[in-house]
Amino acid sequence: MLAVVAIVLASCGFTLRGDAPTGLKSLYISNDAPSQVAVEAKRTLATSTTRVVKAASEAEAHLRITAETREKTIFTITGAGRVYEYQLRLLVTYVVMVPGKETPLIPSTEIDIRRVVTYSETAPVAKEAEEALLYRDMVIEATGQVLRRIAAMRRAGEQ
């Protein structure tokens, strides 16, 4: 039965989505301040056809993370004046340059990702762990958005 399903899926052209290619052979990634998005981009591209190089002169494009900011603000307060929910925010600013050209492939762009997390005074350690997982998910989402935008601009430039 499984063999029949596999044959049917293979014959119709089905493939797993996987990571979208960036359309670049090589990419140099740098950051002006500590950046988890830069680290995640390098990790993601390690398994793709795009090679991450150590010098901007060797690269087809240069991804520069200019800022990465994390914020945690009160989102909801109960009737008793206690915090019920916090809003987590990840703001990433980046630019993509092509070596040897003055105009950027992607001008300075911001990605703003927000999540809301409830707060519990009875389980502060668990809520801290949940917050860390949400920030990790936000970094992965921001990285995906940056790489998809590079791929889209690259495809638009080829046409």
C-alpha positions in Angstrom: 0.0 0.0 0.0 2.8 2.4 0.9 4.6 1.6 -2.3 1.5 2.4 -4.3 1.2 5.8 -2.5 4.9 6.6 -3.1 4.6 5.7 -6.8 1.5 7.9 -7.2 3.0 10.8 -5.4 6.3 10.5 -7.4 4.5 10.3 -10.7 2.5 13.5 -10.1 5.6 15.6 -9.4 5.0 15.9 -5.7 8.1 17.1 -3.7 8.4 18.4 -0.1 8.5 22.1 0.0 11.9 22.5 1.7 13.9 25.8 1.7 13.4 28.2 -1.2 16.6 28.8 -3.1 18.0 32.3 -3.0 19.1 32.3 -6.6 22.6 33.2 -5.6 25.7 31.1 -5.9 27.5 32.9 -3.0 26.5 35.3 -0.2 28.5 37.2 2.4 26.7 37.8 5.7 27.8 40.4 8.2 26.2 42.2 11.1 26.9 45.5 12.8 25.8 44.3 16.2 25.3 40.8 17.7 22.6 39.1 15.6 20.8 35.8 15.9 19.3 36.3 12.5 22.7 36.4 10.9 23.6 33.2 12.7 20.4 31.5 11.6 20.9 32.7 8.0 24.3 31.1 7.9 22.9 27.9 9.5 20.1 27.8 7.0 22.3 28.4 4.0 24.8 25.7 5.0 22.4 23.1 3.6 21.4 25.0 0.5 23.0 25.6 -2.9 24.0 29.1 -1.8 27.5 29.1 -0.4 28.3 31.5 2.5 31.7 33.1 1.9 34.1 34.7 4.3 34.9 37.9 2.2 32.5 40.3 0.6 34.7 40.4 -2.5 34.1 36.7 -3.2 30.3 37.0 -2.9 27.6 37.6 -5.5 25.7 39.7 -2.8 26.3 41.0 0.7 23.6 40.6 3.4 24.3 43.1 6.2 22.1 43.0 9.4 22.3 46.6 10.6 20.2 46.2 13.7 18.3 43.5 15.7 16.3 44.6 18.6 14.2 42.6 21.1 11.5 44.3 23.1 9.1 43.1 25.8 6.1 45.4 26.7 3.0 45.0 28.8 0.1 44.1 26.5 -2.8 43.5 28.9 -3.5 44.3 32.5 -6.1 42.6 34.7 -8.8 44.5 36.6 -6.6 44.1 39.7 -3.8 45.9 38.0 -1.6 42.8 37.4 0.1 42.0 34.1 -1.9 39.4 32.2 0.0 39.4 28.8 3.2 40.7 27.4 4.0 41.5 23.8 7.3 40.3 22.5 8.8 42.2 19.5 11.7 41.4 17.2 12.8 44.2 14.9 15.4 43.4 12.3 16.9 45.9 9.9 19.0 44.7 7.0 20.3 45.8 3.6 21.5 43.6 0.6 24.3 45.1 -1.5 25.9 43.8 -4.7 29.7 44.2 -4.6 30.8 46.9 -7.0 27.4 48.6 -7.3 26.3 51.6 -5.4 22.6 51.0 -5.4 21.6 48.2 -3.1 19.7 45.1 -4.3 17.4 45.6 -1.3 17.5 49.0 0.4 17.4 49.3 4.2 14.4 47.2 5.2 12.8 46.5 8.5 11.1 43.2 9.6 8.8 43.6 12.6 7.6 40.4 14.2 5.4 40.3 17.3 4.0 37.7 19.6 1.8 37.8 22.7 2.5 35.6 25.7 0.4 35.3 28.8 2.1 35.8 32.2 1.7 33.6 35.3 3.0 34.4 38.7 2.8 30.8 39.7 5.1 29.5 36.9 7.6 32.2 36.1 10.4 29.8 35.0 8.0 28.1 32.5 7.0 31.4 31.1 10.6 32.4 30.7 11.2 29.2 28.7 8.1 29.9 26.6 9.4 33.4 25.9 12.8 32.1 24.8 11.1 29.6 22.5 8.9 32.4 21.0 12.0 34.5 20.4 13.7 31.6 18.7 10.6 31.1 16.5 10.6 34.8 15.7 14.3 34.7 14.6 13.6 31.7 12.3 10.6 33.5 10.8 12.7 36.7 10.3 15.5 34.7 8.6 13.0 33.1 6.3 11.5 36.4 5.3 15.0 37.9 4.6 16.0 34.9 2.4 12.7 34.9 0.5 13.0 38.6 -0.2 16.5 38.1 -1.5 15.2 35.3 -3.8 12.3 37.4 -5.0 14.5 40.4 -5.8 17.0 38.1 -7.5 14.2 36.6 -9.7 12.9 40.1 -10.5 16.4 41.2 -11.5 16.8 38.4 -13.9 13.6 39.3 -15.8 
